[in-house]
Amino acid sequence: MSEVKGSIGAYRVRESFNPSGENIVDKIKRYTADLIDICEDFKKSSRDDVNSDEQARLAALAQTAYEEAAMWAVKAATTNK
């Protein structure tokens, strides 16, 4: 699986790093990368909005939570393997 060029989500979850070779790990990372990228789009689209600082803050919090959730999900998926 290759990372989407320019995708911050793919970079943050290290989408191409899967030493276990588990398909579920690829799936977790792909979906998480997409969620992070959606939040990045929120941040980019709100730059001219009055509430842009708040929207960007909320999107950044969501991105961090997604990253952390992916880490724990990968750990759960690879435990006892």
C-alpha positions in Angstrom: 0.0 0.0 0.0 1.4 3.3 -1.0 0.8 6.6 0.7 -1.3 9.2 -1.1 1.2 11.8 -2.3 0.7 15.0 -0.3 -1.7 13.4 2.1 -1.1 14.5 5.7 -3.2 11.7 7.0 -1.1 9.0 5.2 2.0 10.7 6.6 0.8 10.9 10.2 -0.3 7.3 10.5 2.7 6.1 8.6 0.4 4.3 6.3 3.0 2.3 4.4 4.6 1.0 7.6 3.1 -2.4 8.5 5.8 -4.9 9.5 3.1 -7.4 10.6 1.7 -7.5 7.1 -1.8 -7.7 8.7 -4.6 -6.5 6.3 -6.5 -5.1 9.2 -3.6 -2.8 10.0 -3.7 -1.5 6.4 -7.5 -0.9 6.8 -7.2 0.9 10.1 -4.5 3.2 8.8 -6.3 3.9 5.5 -9.5 4.9 7.2 -7.7 7.0 9.8 -5.7 8.8 7.1 -9.0 9.6 5.3 -10.5 11.0 8.5 -7.4 13.1 9.2 -7.5 14.4 5.6 -11.2 15.4 6.0 -10.3 17.4 9.0 -7.4 19.0 7.1 -9.9 20.1 4.5 -12.0 21.7 7.2 -9.0 23.7 8.3 -8.2 24.8 4.7 -11.8 25.8 3.8 -12.4 27.8 6.9 -9.6 30.3 6.5 -11.9 33.1 5.3 -14.6 32.4 7.9 -15.2 34.4 11.0 -15.1 31.3 13.1 -12.0 29.9 11.4 -9.9 29.8 14.5 -12.4 27.7 16.3 -13.0 25.4 13.4 -9.3 24.9 12.9 -8.8 24.2 16.6 -11.6 21.6 16.6 -10.3 19.9 13.5 -6.8 19.7 15.0 -8.2 18.1 18.1 -10.0 15.6 16.0 -6.9 14.8 14.0 -4.9 14.2 17.2 -7.6 11.9 18.6 -7.8 9.9 15.3 -4.0 9.5 15.4 -4.1 8.2 18.9 -7.1 5.9 18.2 -5.3 4.4 15.2 -2.3 3.7 17.3 -4.4 1.8 19.9 -6.4 0.0 17.2 -3.2 -1.2 15.5 -1.9 -2.4 18.9 -5.2 -4.3 19.5 -5.1 -5.8 16.0 -1.5 -7.1 16.4 -1.7 -8.3 20.0 -1.1 -12.0 20.3 0.1 -12.2 16.7 
